[in-house]
Amino acid sequence: MKRFCMSLSSGLRVFSLRVLGFEIDAVNSVQFSNHTGYTHWKGQVLNSDELHELYEGLKLNNVNKYDYVLTGYTRDTSFLATVVDIVRELKQQNPSLVYVCDPVMGDKRNGEGYMYVPRDLLPVYREKVVPVADIITPNQFEAELLSGRKIHSQEEALAVMDVLHSMGPDTVVITSSDLPSPRGSDYLIALGSQRIRRPDGSVVTERIRVDMLKVDAVFVGTGDLFAAMLLAWTHKHPNNLKVACEKTLSAMHHVLQRTIQCAKAQAGEGQKPSPAHLELRMVQSKKDIEDPEVVVQATVL
């Protein structure tokens, strides 16, 4: 049975999901000459009226039938509100639809949080987007913004994920954090929490931690890649967040290792790779995306 997904944002997501067997209707929330990791870029940003017009075209042809919706980077509050309206309408006609939201707002730099979207998006995410989302993939800074709580320890991170669960989503993955890893300073920690509803109506929560080897480079698109693959692997393993995250992060490991190796070779010995050198090697990693060798292990907490 085919699975249909509406994806708003990048081609990285579309490629990953198509490779993993999903039929995708891609809506380019931005149409840029290149990603913004380069010094210069040109292009257009889709506004809320244009998004509404595209969706109306789908409705008129009765092809607005989806199992998943996936969204990422957005800079405009009205656009984000239109996304929420579309998701609500799609859920009315398909109550089992899963909305995966990557709430892209900011990150930490030198230990300090900074936002790369207007701050007025935060209340829209808190009050409208997160309550209709089924899966969210914030980084630590974004999780802190959404919950209104700081994270200084694993216990505080788990409490923040409980707050985010209470807002709506059954699955929360904090994709990266600055928490210390028991494996040392060469590792980053990701944390996940999934509420599983049993047939008798009871709810159990699975929590996991993943220690990931750092890669000494700055990539653009890793969040897009993570969200798309988590969507696919949670579809294939709906009640096993541990396995879904292991496959997602193992595939990312292979993509990033291949990318950095190719980038260093292109840049030359002793030279720093450029943004062009560090474009993610997606096509070359097709087999790793389809069937990743699991090299990243998750710990059940």
C-alpha positions as MATLAB code, in Angstrom:
seq = 'MKRFCMSLSSGLRVFSLRVLGFEIDAVNSVQFSNHTGYTHWKGQVLNSDELHELYEGLKLNNVNKYDYVLTGYTRDTSFLATVVDIVRELKQQNPSLVYVCDPVMGDKRNGEGYMYVPRDLLPVYREKVVPVADIITPNQFEAELLSGRKIHSQEEALAVMDVLHSMGPDTVVITSSDLPSPRGSDYLIALGSQRIRRPDGSVVTERIRVDMLKVDAVFVGTGDLFAAMLLAWTHKHPNNLKVACEKTLSAMHHVLQRTIQCAKAQAGEGQKPSPAHLELRMVQSKKDIEDPEVVVQATVL';
ca = [
       0.000    0.000    0.000;
       1.374    3.378   -0.977;
       1.794    6.078    1.667;
       1.206    9.684    0.638;
       2.904   12.662    2.229;
       2.695   16.425    1.769;
       6.140   17.893    2.411;
       6.676   21.619    2.884;
      10.338   22.604    2.550;
      13.468   21.054    1.112;
      14.433   18.566   -1.565;
      16.450   16.602    0.990;
      13.218   15.510    2.667;
      11.595   14.645   -0.635;
      14.544   12.539   -1.817;
      14.750   10.616    1.470;
      11.051    9.833    1.605;
      10.812    8.791   -2.041;
      13.775    6.459   -1.586;
      11.951    4.944    1.397;
       8.777    4.297   -0.604;
       6.580    7.347   -0.037;
       4.637    9.236   -2.685;
       5.361   12.938   -2.106;
       3.580   16.139   -2.990;
       6.352   18.669   -2.453;
       5.471   22.271   -1.653;
       8.542   24.498   -1.827;
       8.147   26.939    1.040;
      11.203   28.667   -0.422;
      12.630   28.559   -3.927;
      16.270   29.546   -3.536;
      19.256   29.352   -5.842;
      21.118   27.484   -3.085;
      20.869   26.933    0.659;
      21.608   29.775    3.045;
      24.909   28.303    4.231;
      26.472   30.020    1.233;
      27.541   33.668    1.316;
      24.862   34.651   -1.202;
      21.493   33.320   -2.278;
      18.622   34.500   -4.444;
      15.031   33.399   -4.793;
      11.484   33.606   -3.550;
       9.597   32.784   -0.351;
       6.113   31.269   -0.624;
       3.524   33.340    1.234;
       0.311   32.195    2.910;
      -1.952   33.243    0.015;
       0.166   31.301   -2.460;
       0.151   28.233   -0.187;
      -3.628   28.479    0.131;
      -3.956   28.722   -3.666;
      -1.848   25.598   -4.183;
      -3.879   23.675   -1.623;
      -7.157   24.805   -3.213;
      -5.924   23.329   -6.500;
      -5.351   19.990   -4.794;
      -8.835   20.137   -3.249;
     -10.550   20.966   -6.541;
      -9.054   17.833   -8.072;
      -9.826   15.757   -4.963;
      -6.193   14.708   -4.604;
      -5.628   16.155   -1.147;
      -5.463   12.679    0.381;
      -2.501   12.192    2.689;
      -1.211    9.864    5.380;
       1.509   12.275    6.508;
       2.333   15.977    6.504;
       5.911   17.109    7.097;
       6.930   20.725    7.694;
      10.150   22.555    8.503;
      11.658   26.024    8.138;
       9.146   28.879    8.036;
       9.664   32.599    8.609;
       6.123   33.959    8.398;
       3.351   33.714   11.018;
       0.493   33.810    8.502;
       2.119   31.012    6.467;
       2.458   28.922    9.604;
      -1.179   29.574   10.529;
      -2.237   28.445    7.044;
      -0.247   25.227    7.517;
      -2.203   24.588   10.733;
      -5.522   25.168    8.932;
      -4.514   22.699    6.201;
      -3.393   20.063    8.720;
      -6.652   20.386   10.669;
      -8.695   19.973    7.492;
      -6.646   16.959    6.377;
      -7.072   15.350    9.806;
     -10.831   15.794    9.591;
     -10.960   13.695    6.444;
      -8.259   11.266    7.635;
      -8.150   11.035   11.458;
      -5.138    8.714   11.290;
      -3.009   11.293    9.445;
       0.332   11.907   11.172;
       1.750   15.435   11.225;
       5.520   15.590   11.673;
       6.752   19.065   12.585;
      10.362   20.193   12.736;
       9.877   23.486   14.661;
      12.843   25.314   13.174;
      13.440   28.456   15.232;
      17.028   28.632   16.422;
      19.995   26.913   18.015;
      22.791   27.443   20.477;
      26.051   29.094   19.502;
      28.904   29.185   22.016;
      26.453   28.124   24.698;
      23.984   30.943   23.988;
      20.650   30.529   22.245;
      19.862   32.553   19.158;
      16.837   32.648   16.875;
      17.033   32.681   13.102;
      13.335   33.280   12.595;
      11.232   36.220   13.857;
      10.367   35.793   17.535;
       6.632   36.209   16.842;
       6.644   32.672   15.398;
       7.182   31.204   18.872;
       3.620   31.764   20.193;
       2.208   30.378   16.921;
       4.259   27.205   17.368;
       3.278   26.940   21.029;
      -0.422   27.683   20.689;
      -1.330   26.379   17.242;
       1.288   24.151   15.643;
       2.494   21.863   18.434;
      -1.068   21.038   19.602;
      -1.919   19.544   16.177;
       1.454   17.807   15.684;
       1.944   14.088   16.304;
       5.740   14.046   16.094;
       8.042   17.003   16.795;
      11.820   17.185   16.380;
      13.165   20.267   18.186;
      16.774   20.720   19.166;
      17.505   21.536   22.816;
      17.110   25.304   22.381;
      13.810   24.901   20.517;
      12.523   22.459   23.152;
      13.361   25.041   25.823;
      11.555   27.776   23.892;
       8.431   25.670   23.365;
       8.224   24.401   26.948;
       9.352   27.581   28.690;
      11.879   25.532   30.695;
      15.665   25.313   30.645;
      17.534   22.018   30.286;
      20.663   21.460   32.359;
      20.443   17.706   32.895;
      18.945   14.560   31.425;
      16.205   14.623   34.087;
      15.245   18.173   33.090;
      15.201   17.128   29.434;
      12.776   14.299   30.247;
      10.574   16.750   32.158;
      10.598   19.120   29.166;
       9.524   16.281   26.877;
       6.647   15.539   29.278;
       5.581   19.193   28.976;
       5.701   18.910   25.187;
       3.661   15.680   25.326;
       1.031   17.527   27.361;
       0.767   20.080   24.547;
      -0.225   17.393   22.020;
       2.503   15.313   20.332;
       2.851   11.621   21.192;
       6.453   11.524   19.960;
       9.113   14.073   20.914;
      12.745   13.788   19.857;
      15.285   16.364   21.018;
      17.611   15.973   18.071;
      20.726   17.432   19.677;
      21.752   18.844   23.021;
      24.763   20.214   24.872;
      24.313   17.758   27.734;
      27.497   15.826   28.619;
      27.699   12.346   27.173;
      28.979    9.472   29.332;
      31.080    8.508   26.302;
      33.046   11.767   26.434;
      33.303   15.157   24.741;
      33.444   13.659   21.240;
      29.764   12.731   21.481;
      26.432   14.563   21.282;
      23.274   13.414   23.031;
      19.814   13.091   21.481;
      16.793   12.163   23.603;
      13.430   10.737   22.616;
      10.094   10.065   24.258;
       7.092    8.245   22.791;
       3.645    7.733   24.295;
       2.233    4.386   23.180;
      -1.520    3.859   23.476;
      -2.469    0.261   24.173;
      -5.734   -1.367   22.964;
      -7.113   -1.278   26.521;
      -6.743    2.499   26.588;
      -3.690    2.628   28.848;
      -0.657    4.685   27.890;
       3.002    3.754   28.362;
       5.968    6.003   27.646;
       9.228    4.822   26.081;
      12.257    7.057   26.631;
      15.605    6.723   24.923;
      19.015    8.376   24.785;
      21.387    8.245   21.845;
      25.084    9.161   22.007;
      26.264   10.311   18.575;
      29.840   10.843   17.432;
      30.459   14.500   16.536;
      31.598   15.416   13.033;
      33.947   18.404   12.809;
      32.107   20.316   10.087;
      29.079   22.545    9.604;
      26.389   20.961    7.446;
      23.148   22.429    6.134;
      20.100   20.194    5.853;
      20.744   17.694    8.616;
      17.528   18.675   10.406;
      15.544   18.157    7.208;
      17.160   14.772    6.711;
      16.515   13.720   10.315;
      12.825   14.670   10.277;
      12.155   12.907    6.970;
      13.871    9.688    7.992;
      12.263    9.689   11.438;
       8.868    9.971    9.709;
       9.687    6.967    7.541;
      11.189    4.786   10.259;
       8.427    5.525   12.791;
       5.998    4.485   10.069;
       7.859    1.202    9.662;
       8.330    0.776   13.462;
       5.344    2.686   14.904;
       5.717    1.522   18.509;
       9.480    1.209   18.706;
      11.147    4.597   18.980;
      14.471    2.956   19.834;
      14.709    1.139   16.502;
      13.325    4.110   14.533;
      15.943    6.450   16.002;
      18.768    3.947   15.582;
      17.999    3.564   11.881;
      17.492    7.309   11.404;
      20.738    8.295   13.112;
      22.737    5.439   11.597;
      21.691    6.562    8.117;
      22.650   10.130    9.014;
      26.020    8.915   10.275;
      26.741    7.228    6.942;
      25.612   10.292    4.951;
      27.730   12.692    7.013;
      30.817   10.495    7.011;
      30.620   10.111    3.235;
      30.065   13.856    2.856;
      33.026   14.901    5.004;
      35.336   12.411    3.290;
      34.364   13.710   -0.148;
      34.561   17.337    1.026;
      38.094   16.933    2.407;
      39.211   15.226   -0.780;
      37.798   18.048   -2.897;
      39.177   20.812   -0.695;
      42.666   19.379   -0.643;
      44.977   18.521    2.224;
      45.057   21.165    4.952;
      42.254   23.222    3.362;
      38.899   23.940    4.976;
      35.979   22.575    2.925;
      33.608   25.198    1.503;
      29.783   25.093    1.684;
      29.802   23.668   -1.843;
      32.136   20.863   -0.763;
      29.857   20.085    2.213;
      26.643   19.591    0.245;
      25.169   16.374    1.676;
      25.972   13.355   -0.540;
      22.394   12.128   -0.756;
      22.424   10.299   -4.084;
      25.690    8.567   -3.224;
      24.100    7.468    0.083;
      20.913    6.018   -1.398;
      21.601    2.483   -0.152;
      22.418    3.727    3.338;
      19.128    5.631    3.470;
      17.142    2.636    2.218;
      18.737    0.072    4.515;
      21.222    1.584    6.955;
      23.718   -0.567    8.760;
      22.931    0.207   12.399;
      26.070    1.726   13.892;
      24.368    4.079   16.367;
      22.780    2.421   19.382;
      20.032    3.874   21.581;
      19.712    3.257   25.304;
      16.273    2.745   26.812;
      15.941    4.917   29.927;
];
